[in-house]
């Protein structure tokens, strides 16, 4: 039976996504103009946020760029924001876009070194508890001095490398085979399927510990997260001052986070506790042995170049020599020039991972523009500013945390710190109160925001990466796995703000 033209259009709409998903997105697009007419732009704006979160939550059903993009385009057409405001939001976050375009691609050219180092770590640490704490601690330290998205890109690259090595063997191929589709399980041998599922669970837990680690460290310094630098600039704090004023909160939260990491692995709750299967350990060991046996002077030279470039990368980011994205472009030039990667098609592969997410991030900025234009957060800000000075920092921490779970922590911090600065300039609050609220804003936007992938760019990057579907890391699973961290980090952070700030 030949399908009609309307049926063909429907089949093409969002491709192989489930029928119920397609109907939901179409329903959203039809609902929004009606809601705008009946309920007004403020309520419709909150409905739009819920719809966009829906697309993020079902990222494994359909990449959020297409349905989220349709919602964003409709919002502009309905007059809930303007193309100019979307452009301004994008321009304000241009440094993050540069980072994704170039730094993530730069990390791609380090994968040989990363796999070499992390394979040794993985095989040397038999204890999953200690391995998990190490992943979280290393991610925290690196994020404090580098950047959470850069660290997440490293974790993703390592995860894909490990997964590809074992999946190739589980599919009956030898490790040295170049061509292999590690997203296709059809060729996985039956005796390897159980180990593959356990390996996925093992990688999920490690990646989540590492992702949370980026938040644990990112809150501590002015270069840890994009909003930190903004807050430090408004408050006129230098690197050391920022580190000191945040320490009463960031220090206890780091300890609590690492203890939570160990407890989750020991109890096996919330999707943690999976061990590295013995068969996978054997395969990775054989991979390491084969790689060592096949090592040549040229491969050693490549590793040496990568080590030197990593040293330059760390220095450049820690000293803030240039925008992170420009440092990433420098990394690409150095690694490709000195390791002989000079053909265009070789370079293209490095950009495949980050550019879809970069496009999605711009769509996200369109939703943020709606939040800005419709003043969706203004009532919350007004209520908190009207509270008693004694409880105001705690309330700011809670308000920033909740709004960061829904929106983007950079945007929330931007709105709040500007409002607080305006109150200080107007003489409504003192300098001491201003600094207290600045600390509450920074910690509030960094800590509870781990609750959802849309709360932090690093979490959203992980969710929409090529690794997430491989290890079955969905939005819902991320929320569940982040839940104990949210409670501990949010609770300890709130207690520290109430007691010490």
C-alpha positions in Angstrom: 0.0 0.0 0.0 1.4 3.4 -1.1 1.5 6.0 1.6 -0.1 9.4 1.0 1.8 12.6 0.8 0.6 13.8 4.3 1.7 10.4 5.7 5.1 10.8 4.1 5.4 14.3 5.7 4.5 12.9 9.1 7.0 10.1 8.7 9.7 12.6 7.9 8.8 14.9 10.8 11.4 14.1 13.5 12.4 11.0 11.6 12.3 7.7 13.6 11.2 9.3 16.9 8.2 7.5 18.5 4.8 8.5 17.3 3.7 9.7 20.8 6.8 11.9 20.9 6.0 13.5 17.6 2.4 14.1 18.7 3.6 15.7 21.9 5.9 18.2 20.1 3.2 19.0 17.6 0.8 19.5 20.5 3.2 21.9 22.2 3.5 23.9 19.0 -0.3 24.2 18.7 -0.8 24.8 22.4 1.6 27.8 22.8 -0.3 30.3 20.6 -3.5 29.4 22.4 -1.8 29.7 25.8 -0.4 33.1 24.9 -3.8 34.4 23.9 -5.6 33.0 26.9 -3.0 33.1 29.7 -0.6 35.8 28.6 3.2 35.8 28.0 4.3 35.2 31.6 2.5 31.9 32.1 3.2 30.8 28.5 6.9 31.5 29.1 6.9 29.0 32.0 5.0 26.5 29.8 7.7 26.9 27.2 10.4 26.2 29.8 8.6 23.0 30.7 8.3 22.0 27.1 12.0 22.6 26.5 12.9 20.5 29.6 10.7 17.8 28.1 12.9 17.7 25.0 16.1 17.5 27.1 14.6 14.8 29.3 14.0 12.6 26.2 17.2 13.3 24.4 17.7 9.6 23.7 14.4 9.6 21.8 15.3 12.6 19.7 18.2 15.0 19.8 16.9 18.1 21.5 18.2 20.5 18.8 15.3 19.8 16.4 12.2 19.9 18.8 13.8 22.5 21.0 14.7 24.6 18.0 11.1 24.5 16.7 9.9 25.7 20.1 12.5 28.5 20.1 11.5 29.6 16.5 7.9 29.7 17.5 8.7 31.8 20.6 10.3 34.4 18.4 7.5 34.3 15.9 5.0 34.8 18.7 6.9 37.8 20.0 7.9 36.3 23.3 11.5 37.4 22.5 13.2 39.0 19.5 16.0 37.8 17.2 18.1 40.7 18.6 17.7 39.4 22.2 18.6 35.9 21.1 21.7 37.3 19.4 22.6 39.3 22.5 22.3 36.2 24.8 24.4 34.3 22.3 27.0 37.1 22.2 27.1 37.2 26.0 28.0 33.6 26.0 30.4 33.7 23.0 33.3 32.5 25.1 31.4 29.3 25.9 30.6 28.8 22.3 34.3 29.3 21.3 35.2 26.8 24.0 32.9 24.1 22.6 34.0 24.7 19.0 37.7 24.5 19.6 38.6 23.1 23.1 36.5 19.9 22.6 38.1 19.4 19.2 41.5 20.0 20.8 40.8 17.2 23.4 40.0 14.9 20.5 43.6 15.1 19.3 44.8 14.1 22.8 42.8 10.9 22.9 46.0 8.7 22.5 47.5 10.2 25.6 44.3 10.2 27.6 43.6 6.5 26.8 47.2 5.7 27.7 47.0 7.4 31.1 43.5 6.4 32.1 43.9 2.8 31.0 46.8 2.5 33.4 44.8 4.1 36.2 41.8 1.9 35.5 43.8 -1.3 35.6 46.0 -0.3 38.6 43.1 0.6 40.9 41.2 -2.6 41.8 39.0 -0.8 44.3 36.0 0.8 42.7 35.5 3.0 45.7 39.0 4.5 45.5 38.8 4.7 41.7 35.5 6.7 41.9 36.9 9.1 44.6 40.0 9.6 42.4 37.9 10.4 39.3 35.8 12.9 41.3 38.7 14.5 43.1 40.8 14.9 39.9 37.8 16.4 38.1 37.3 18.8 41.0 40.9 19.9 41.0 41.1 20.3 37.3 37.7 22.2 37.2 38.9 24.6 39.8 41.8 25.7 37.7 40.7 24.9 34.1 37.1 24.7 33.0 34.3 22.2 33.7 33.4 21.8 30.1 37.0 21.0 29.2 37.2 18.5 32.0 33.9 16.9 30.8 35.3 16.7 27.3 38.3 14.7 28.7 35.9 12.4 30.6 33.8 11.8 27.5 36.8 11.1 25.3 38.2 8.6 27.9 34.8 6.9 28.2 34.3 6.5 24.5 37.8 5.1 24.2 37.3 2.4 26.8 33.9 1.5 25.4 35.1 1.3 21.8 38.0 -1.1 22.8 35.8 -3.6 24.6 32.8 -3.3 22.2 35.1 -4.1 19.3 36.3 -7.4 21.0 32.7 -8.2 22.1 31.7 -8.0 18.5 34.3 -10.5 17.4 36.8 -8.1 15.9 40.4 -7.7 16.9 41.6 -4.6 18.7 43.7 -3.5 15.8 40.7 -3.3 13.4 40.3 0.3 12.4 36.6 0.3 11.2 34.0 -0.5 13.8 30.6 0.9 14.7 30.5 0.7 18.5 26.9 2.0 18.5 25.6 -1.2 16.9 25.0 -4.1 19.3 23.7 -6.5 16.7 27.2 -8.1 16.3 27.9 -8.4 20.0 28.4 -12.1 20.9 25.8 -13.5 23.3 28.4 -14.4 25.9 29.6 -10.8 26.0 26.2 -9.1 26.4 26.0 -9.4 30.2 29.5 -8.1 30.6 28.8 -5.2 28.2 25.7 -4.2 30.3 27.8 -4.3 33.5 30.6 -2.3 31.8 28.0 0.3 30.8 26.9 0.6 34.4 30.5 0.9 35.5 31.2 3.7 33.0 28.0 5.5 33.9 28.9 5.7 37.6 32.5 6.8 36.8 31.3 9.5 34.4 28.7 10.8 36.9 31.2 10.9 39.7 33.5 12.9 37.4 30.7 15.2 36.2 29.8 16.0 39.8 33.4 16.5 40.6 33.5 19.4 38.1 30.8 21.1 40.2 32.6 20.4 43.4 35.8 22.1 42.1 34.1 24.6 39.8 32.5 26.5 42.7 35.8 27.3 44.4 37.7 29.6 42.0 36.8 32.5 39.6 37.9 30.4 36.6 35.9 27.3 37.6 32.6 28.3 36.0 31.7 31.2 33.6 29.4 32.8 36.2 32.2 32.8 38.8 34.2 35.2 36.7 31.2 37.5 36.2 30.5 37.5 40.0 34.1 38.2 40.8 34.2 41.1 38.3 31.1 42.7 39.8 32.3 42.2 43.4 35.9 43.3 42.5 37.5 40.1 43.9 40.8 38.8 42.5 41.7 35.0 42.3 42.9 34.7 45.9 40.1 36.8 47.4 37.5 34.7 45.5 39.1 31.5 46.7 39.1 32.7 50.4 35.6 34.0 50.5 34.2 30.8 48.9 36.3 28.5 51.1 33.8 28.3 54.1 31.3 26.8 51.7 33.4 25.1 49.0 35.7 23.3 51.4 33.1 21.5 53.5 31.0 20.7 50.3 34.1 19.2 48.6 34.7 16.9 51.6 31.0 16.0 51.8 30.9 15.3 48.1 33.8 12.9 48.2 32.3 11.1 51.2 29.1 10.8 49.3 31.0 9.3 46.3 32.5 6.7 48.5 29.2 5.9 50.3 27.4 5.5 47.0 29.9 3.0 45.7 30.0 1.0 48.9 26.1 0.8 49.1 25.4 0.4 45.4 22.4 2.8 45.7 21.0 5.1 43.0 22.7 3.2 40.1 26.2 3.1 41.5 28.4 0.2 42.7 28.9 -1.7 39.4 32.3 -3.2 39.2 34.6 -3.6 36.2 33.8 -7.1 34.8 36.8 -9.5 34.8 36.5 -10.1 31.0 36.6 -6.4 30.3 39.6 -6.0 32.6 41.4 -8.7 30.6 40.5 -7.1 27.2 41.7 -3.7 28.4 44.9 -5.3 29.8 45.5 -7.0 26.4 44.9 -3.6 24.7 47.5 -2.0 26.9 50.0 -4.8 26.3 49.4 -4.7 22.5 49.7 -0.9 22.5 53.0 -1.1 24.4 54.3 -3.8 22.1 53.5 -1.8 19.0 54.9 1.4 20.3 57.4 3.0 17.9 59.6 6.1 18.0 56.9 8.0 16.1 54.1 7.0 18.5 56.3 7.9 21.4 57.0 11.3 19.8 53.2 11.8 19.4 52.8 11.1 23.1 55.6 13.5 24.0 54.0 16.3 22.0 50.7 15.6 23.6 52.3 15.8 27.1 53.9 19.1 26.3 50.7 20.5 24.9 48.8 19.4 28.0 51.3 21.3 30.1 50.8 24.4 27.9 47.0 24.0 28.2 47.1 23.8 32.0 49.3 26.8 32.3 47.3 28.8 29.8 44.0 28.1 31.5 45.3 28.4 35.0 47.0 31.8 34.3 44.0 32.9 32.1 46.3 33.9 29.2 43.5 34.0 26.7 39.8 33.0 26.3 39.4 29.3 26.7 38.3 28.8 23.2 41.3 30.5 21.8 43.5 28.3 24.0 41.7 25.3 22.5 42.4 26.6 19.0 46.1 26.8 20.0 46.0 23.2 21.2 44.5 22.1 17.8 47.2 23.9 15.8 50.1 22.6 18.0 48.9 19.0 18.1 48.0 18.7 14.5 51.1 20.5 13.2 53.6 18.5 15.3 51.8 15.1 14.9 51.3 15.3 11.2 47.5 15.7 11.0 47.3 18.0 8.0 44.4 16.7 5.8 40.9 18.4 6.0 39.0 15.2 6.5 41.2 14.2 9.4 40.4 17.5 11.1 36.7 17.2 10.5 36.2 14.2 12.8 37.3 16.3 15.7 34.5 18.8 15.4 31.7 16.2 15.0 31.2 15.8 18.7 30.9 19.5 19.8 29.1 21.3 17.0 25.6 19.7 17.4 25.8 20.6 21.1 27.0 24.1 20.2 23.9 24.5 18.0 21.7 23.2 20.9 23.3 25.7 23.3 22.3 28.6 21.0 18.7 27.2 21.0 19.0 27.2 24.8 20.0 30.8 24.7 16.8 31.6 22.8 14.8 30.1 25.7 16.9 32.2 28.1 16.0 35.2 26.0 12.3 34.5 26.6 13.0 34.2 30.4 14.8 37.6 30.2 12.2 39.4 28.1 9.2 38.1 30.0 10.9 38.7 33.4 10.0 35.1 34.5 12.4 35.2 37.5 11.6 38.8 38.6 8.9 37.8 41.2 11.3 35.5 42.9 14.0 38.1 43.0 11.7 40.7 44.4 10.4 38.4 47.2 13.9 37.4 48.3 15.3 41.0 48.3 12.4 42.0 50.5 13.3 39.4 53.2 15.1 40.1 56.5 18.9 40.6 56.1 19.6 37.7 58.5 18.0 35.0 56.3 18.5 36.7 52.9 21.8 34.8 52.0 20.1 31.4 52.7 17.1 32.4 50.7 19.3 33.6 47.8 21.1 30.2 47.9 17.8 28.3 47.7 16.2 30.6 45.1 19.4 30.5 42.9 19.6 26.7 43.3 16.0 26.0 42.3 16.0 28.4 39.3 19.4 27.0 38.2 17.8 23.5 38.1 15.2 24.8 35.7 17.2 27.3 33.7 20.9 27.9 33.2 23.1 28.7 36.2 25.1 31.3 34.2 21.9 33.2 33.3 20.5 32.9 36.8 23.8 34.2 38.3 23.9 37.1 35.8 20.4 38.2 36.7 20.8 38.0 40.4 24.3 39.6 40.7 23.1 42.5 38.6 20.0 43.0 40.7 22.1 42.8 43.9 24.6 45.3 42.5 21.8 47.7 41.7 20.5 47.4 45.2 24.0 48.1 46.6 24.5 51.1 44.3 21.1 52.4 45.4 22.1 52.1 49.1 19.5 49.5 49.8 22.1 47.0 51.1 25.6 47.5 52.6 28.9 46.3 51.2 29.0 43.5 53.7 25.5 42.4 52.7 26.4 42.6 49.0 29.4 40.3 49.5 27.3 37.8 51.5 24.7 37.7 48.7 27.4 37.4 46.1 28.8 34.3 47.9 25.2 32.9 48.2 24.6 33.5 44.4 27.8 31.8 43.4 27.4 28.7 45.6 23.6 28.6 44.9 24.1 28.5 41.2 26.9 26.0 41.3 25.9 23.3 43.8 22.1 22.5 43.7 22.2 22.9 39.9 23.7 19.4 39.6 20.1 18.1 40.1 19.3 18.3 36.4 21.3 18.2 33.1 20.0 21.6 32.1 21.3 23.1 35.3 24.9 22.9 34.3 26.4 23.1 30.8 28.9 20.3 31.7 26.0 17.9 32.6 24.0 18.9 29.4 27.2 18.3 27.3 27.5 14.8 28.8 23.8 14.0 28.2 23.9 15.1 24.6 27.3 13.6 23.8 28.0 10.5 21.6 28.8 8.6 24.8 25.5 9.0 26.6 23.5 6.6 24.3 26.3 4.1 24.3 26.2 3.7 28.0 22.4 4.3 28.3 22.8 7.5 30.2 19.4 9.2 29.9 18.0 12.4 31.4 16.0 10.5 34.0 18.9 8.3 34.9 21.2 11.3 35.3 18.6 13.0 37.6 18.3 9.8 39.7 22.1 9.4 39.9 22.6 13.0 40.8 19.9 13.0 43.5 22.0 12.0 46.5 24.7 14.5 45.4 22.0 17.2 45.1 20.7 16.6 48.6 24.2 16.5 50.2 25.8 19.3 48.2 22.7 21.5 48.5 22.2 20.7 52.2 25.8 21.2 53.2 26.1 24.3 51.1 23.0 25.8 52.6 24.1 25.0 56.1 27.5 26.6 55.5 25.9 29.7 54.0 23.6 30.0 57.0 26.3 29.4 59.6 29.5 31.1 58.1 28.4 33.7 55.6 
